[in-house]
């Protein structure tokens, strides 16, 4: 009968098929031979789908996709490596004992020994050589399968070619089915060894070894293990063969497809790195049923149907492979002893855990050690890990088989409760006998399994072990999928989310940000009775509040002076530019802009050096705050809620005393009869009103641009690219990671609660949410450049770097000291790990990092805007300067633009976030009523609290600059550099406090121990705690918690009344960890000076 001739299915065919399938399974179980794998050897490694294949788009074989894999080699029904037998290779596309996305099982030989359920049932009954001989005489296809598939005394398992034999139905996205086969070949071309010669092919039923063969029974396993032990990866390629066919004969596993019409093509590269221990191999099973939905086995119609062969094989594997029937794990004869008698190595395991949210996680923890000579089975630590203390340090002892030098660690957890989230800081593994210890950092939430690398820094080109190299690639692959880019129109790139919800962030960002989730976005009502004076709570509109503040001389002063008088006093008004929350805006000018109609005559009498205005400009004493970018920005108008904004020009002058004062204000950019020039000579109400319009314009610029864009949006692309391109072992990752703490949750929260329709910006700002977004986009496309992140260069470009021409500019003085300290820290850290500029140039990860930032992080920029950020790094100094910009922006600049938010924006008459009447078009038309009607008319208990809160408050677990809970660098040299950095910051803090004590002006924004270590939103505010007990507020002194959180209804008009509490409590909280070190350094400084 022709092998393609199939008897038609008849009545009862499916019943007979089920009967024969069950009979075959029982026969296999009885003979224990058909699926017996002898002398098996296994390894773990990595597989990657090639970027260019002939496969159409599909769900599984996506270009560049990487897998951890397990592979097993074995002899089929033969316990002598030198004898003739079919050799097997089984690949599991997962590093686990069972299941997985795909299991492929290959055999030597292009055709299967059976073609359907009927012939399979006949073959499994064969026991003796005579039976096999009779079958070969009866069925030439069986003889050919043996002649083609038997291998006698091959040189290595890795030199053979293996075939899946069974066709798969492949269904890609185009839904056009194809038939598909796979084969496993050596990566390096070589002659396949072990094939039968002509005489041996004539007697394929004779499986004995050759008489002259002196190989041991286990020589193939020995050779395979030795290659892996000497860090010599074994490489394969999986090829595929694909045909378009509806011919039933093509399903015949004994048919060889035409390789000319349907050539094999490379699909997957495999690299094996580590041997599996005997126990781990014994627990691993493979099943052809495990496959993705794009690969299928069609249902057969009868026992003669070719599709019945994969059907019966699937049933057999499912029933018996799970029970590990017939799997004979290889052992040397001298190792044929009980598992318990094998020499064990003792390891001391230390786990340091952290908390994600309140409560104690209950999880079972399993650890797997990978060494240079193999890998252990997962070892369950002897009790569940429970975070009972803040340190969360637990110690265990385990005993394992010898694995050589420790290379990596795998931690797996089994959660006892679905809501438990287990945060692992690090693992330390110590070998007491050898006196060695290795540190494996994690610093992330472990949901199921995580592979950890040693804590030492390693550049990608210098990873010393193949396991580490492959794990590095898998680590980056996983993070590439987690941190996808969202390309924004005229904005920097951001992490891709369906909506601005922190629950949609990558899992680690999401879980570590859960401290935000339970925070109320409103003031605690109970706190109002504790801290808010009754006369303020009684005010229900701007008129009453205006009267209250003017009649109350005892309101607390801020560090810039009397907050209630600062708009009225020119010195205090000018001081806001020097030490407020927008200190990097104004610039020195040498000539008056053409559109600013002001002359010497307008300011004569206010210049105290007997020089003309032109001469003062040439002397470098005249400055300009130009808000031209606000021109044509949308302002909010809806029903009776009409808001207004101007784009003013404000001329500033440095007196001989060093005070910066305003000389003149023009509220619109273009001069005209309806755009008068206001000076201090005008009616007091006119001058105060002009300054209020400037302060309102400054807020419209400061919050969207200086803070939100320049400190939050600008940092996010660096954060996303770091997660996508840099391994945890990379020095730049370790350098930047502490400064990206909560960056993504912070930005997500800001976008959700400020930019959304009906959010904070729309509720409380003149420009609303639409104007907010258009202003940020306008700045990004027209004015932003990376040079603006370079502090010394920016100060020079603005002309404010000369302390003689502009004294008392404490922002400049303090920030330059911090810039220098950060610059030295970054350079010294990087020089430890980059021994030459060539190391930087050859670092594939850092070059991919900067390329990702340039292309996807900041799209659409013009060439001149990209100046200041290299397209690639050529030397260590260039890299260190980029790191300095990122660290300074995410810490110091962020602090400079938010630390005085309470003082600057918490008092309505100082900085109104909106104006409700148009700007005056003439002089002498402003009175008390106009001022009151122009100011916002919300209740003081419901003013724009969120706008200051999101820039101000501190969490109890906040880390100040130079200090973080997580240990990223473990090298002593790097630790010494970090200690030097902390010491330098401590000295800067002492000098700032000494200067503030010696002057009447307090500038505290850049005291290092008050600077948060990242651009995180800080919703917790250290103050006294009010506990709700049965609805009755109970005041508990000394207990720290939050009073205000980020809220669109917090009473920021009342915050100046309690800001002295904020300042005192903030200092109390942040100074504790500095106290001992500061005392010592202060003594040293005094001695030195």
Buried (B, 14 or more C-beta within 10 A) or exposed (E): EEBBEBEEBEEEBBEBBBEBBEBBBEBBBEBEBBBBBBBBBBBBBBBBBBEEBEBBEBEBBEEEBBBBBBBBBBBBBBBBBBBBBBBBBBBBBBBBBBEBEBBBBBBBBBBBBBBBBBBBBBBBEBEEBEBBBEBBEEBEBBBBBBBBBBBBBBBBBBBBBBBBBBBBBBBBEEEEBBBBBBBBBBBEEBEBEBBBEEEBBEBBBBBEBBEEBEBBBBBBBBBBBEBBBEBEBBBBBBBBBBBEBEEEEBBBBBBBBEEEEBEBBBBBBBBBBBBBBBBBBBBBBBBBBBBBEBBBBBEBBBBBBBBBBBBBBBBBBBBBBEEEBBBBBBBEEEEEEEEEEBEEBEBBBBBBBBBBBEEEBBBBBBBBBBBBBBBBBBBBBEEBBEBEEEEBEBEBEBEBBEBBEBBBBBBBBEBEEEEBBBBBBBBBBBBEEEEEEBBBBBBBBBEEBBBBBBBBBBBBEEBEBBBBBBBBBBBBBBBBEBBEBEEBEBBBBBBEBEEBEBEBBBEBBBBBBBBBEEBEBBBBEBBBEBBBEEBBBEBBBBBBBBEBBEEEEEBBBBBBBBBBBBBBBBBBBBBBBBBBBBBBBBBBBEEBBEBBBBEBEBBEEBBBEEBBBBBBBEEBBBBBBBBEBBEEBBBBEEEEEBBBBBBBBBBBBBBEEEBBBBBBBBBBBEBEEEBBBBBBEBBEBBBBBBBBBBBBBBBBBBBBBBBBBBBBBBBBBBBBBBBBBBBBBBBBBBBBBBBBBBBBBBBBBBBBBBBBEEBBBBBBBBBBBBBBBBBBBBBBBEEBBBBBBBBBBBBEEBBBBBEEBBBBBBBBBBBBBBBBBBBBBBBBBBBBBBEEBEBBBBBEBBBBBBBBBBEBBBBEBEEEBBEBBBEEBEBBBBBBBBBBBBBBBBBBBBBBBBBBBBBBBBBBBBBBBBBBBEBBEEBEEBEEEBBBBBBBBBBBBBBBBBBBBBBBBBBEEBBBBBBBEBBBBBBEEBEEBBEBBBBBBBBBBBBBBEBBEEEEBBBBBBBBBBBBBBBBBBBBBBBBBBEEEEEEBEBEEEEBBBBBBBBBBBBBBBBBBBBEBBBEBBBEBBBEEBEEBBEEBBEEBEEEE
